[in-house]
Amino acid sequence: MSRSYDSIEGDIAKARDDLATTLDELADRVNPKNLATEGKEKATAVLKDPRVLAVIGGVAALVIGGIAFSAANKRKERQRIEAYLEARRG
């Protein structure tokens, strides 16, 4: 059973339209502006999660604690060095 010229031409036209639609969708998906918007939306959603906020808070507390501990140790070390130098002069 052979197909008519019009039937084949119609199938080709439909395939062409489907391909054009697919290409438009792909171009829309890989558009840098759209990718940036999607990434921003995902990041915002993740950062609103209470578990993520808790982890960020914990990390911030550790960093601040580490800085305070380091500053206190440096201050004590400086005081020991000054006491040692004073004792040698003295």
C-alpha positions as CSV (number, residue, x, y, z in Angstrom):
1,M,0.0,0.0,0.0
2,S,1.7,3.2,-1.1
3,R,1.1,6.5,0.4
4,S,0.0,9.5,-1.5
5,Y,2.2,12.5,-2.2
6,D,-0.1,14.7,-0.1
7,S,0.1,12.3,2.8
8,I,3.9,12.2,2.7
9,E,4.0,16.0,2.4
10,G,1.7,16.4,5.4
11,D,3.8,14.1,7.5
12,I,7.0,16.0,6.6
13,A,5.3,19.3,7.4
14,K,4.1,17.9,10.8
15,A,7.6,16.6,11.5
16,R,9.1,20.0,10.6
17,D,6.7,21.8,12.9
18,D,7.4,19.3,15.8
19,L,11.1,19.8,15.2
20,A,10.8,23.5,15.2
21,T,8.8,23.4,18.5
22,T,11.4,21.1,20.1
23,L,14.2,23.4,19.0
24,D,12.4,26.4,20.4
25,E,11.9,24.6,23.7
26,L,15.6,23.6,23.8
27,A,16.7,27.2,23.0
28,D,14.5,28.5,25.8
29,R,15.9,26.0,28.3
30,V,19.6,26.8,27.6
31,N,19.1,30.6,27.4
32,P,21.6,32.0,30.0
33,K,19.0,34.4,31.4
34,N,16.5,31.6,31.9
35,L,19.2,29.4,33.5
36,A,20.2,32.2,35.8
37,T,16.6,32.8,36.9
38,E,16.0,29.1,37.5
39,G,19.3,28.9,39.5
40,K,18.3,31.9,41.6
41,E,14.9,30.4,42.3
42,K,16.4,27.1,43.3
43,A,19.0,28.7,45.5
44,T,16.4,30.9,47.2
45,A,14.2,27.9,47.8
46,V,17.1,25.9,49.3
47,L,18.1,28.9,51.6
48,K,14.6,29.1,52.9
49,D,14.7,25.5,54.2
50,P,15.0,25.6,58.1
51,R,17.6,22.8,58.0
52,V,19.8,24.7,55.7
53,L,19.4,27.8,57.9
54,A,20.4,25.8,60.9
55,V,23.5,24.5,59.2
56,I,24.5,27.9,58.1
57,G,23.9,29.3,61.6
58,G,26.0,26.5,63.1
59,V,28.9,27.1,60.6
60,A,28.7,30.9,61.3
61,A,28.9,30.2,65.1
62,L,31.9,27.9,64.6
63,V,33.7,30.5,62.5
64,I,33.0,33.3,65.0
65,G,34.0,31.0,67.9
66,G,37.2,30.1,66.1
67,I,38.1,33.7,65.4
68,A,37.4,34.6,69.1
69,F,39.5,31.7,70.3
70,S,42.4,32.6,68.0
71,A,42.3,36.2,69.1
72,A,42.2,35.2,72.8
73,N,45.2,32.8,72.3
74,K,47.2,35.5,70.4
75,R,46.5,38.0,73.2
76,K,47.7,35.5,75.9
77,E,50.8,34.7,73.8
78,R,51.5,38.4,73.4
79,Q,51.2,38.8,77.2
80,R,53.5,35.9,77.9
81,I,56.1,37.3,75.5
82,E,55.9,40.7,77.1
83,A,56.2,39.2,80.6
84,Y,59.2,37.2,79.4
85,L,60.9,40.2,77.9
86,E,60.1,42.3,81.0
87,A,61.6,39.6,83.2
88,R,64.8,39.6,81.1
89,R,65.2,43.3,81.3
90,G,64.4,43.5,84.8
